[in-house]
């Protein structure tokens, strides 16, 4: 075993994670027509920004990072 092999294993793991998890999440995120309230005055009714927040929240939650805290803060009349 060479000193390079552990790094290769890590590179392979990262590459696989990128291709199998992160890229599909980014593709789905881009498909959501979430725009600034300046472009979509009915952003709350349309729910696109909420869908984008929900997708990001669920992905982060699945990462299960020890000690991580995850919270979506909602202020009245403001985007999440």
Secondary structure, 3 states (H helix, E strand, C coil): CCHHHHHHHHHHHHHHHHHHHHHHHHHHHHHCCCCCCCCCCCHHHHCHHHHHHHHHHHHHHHCCCCCCCCCCCCCCCCCC
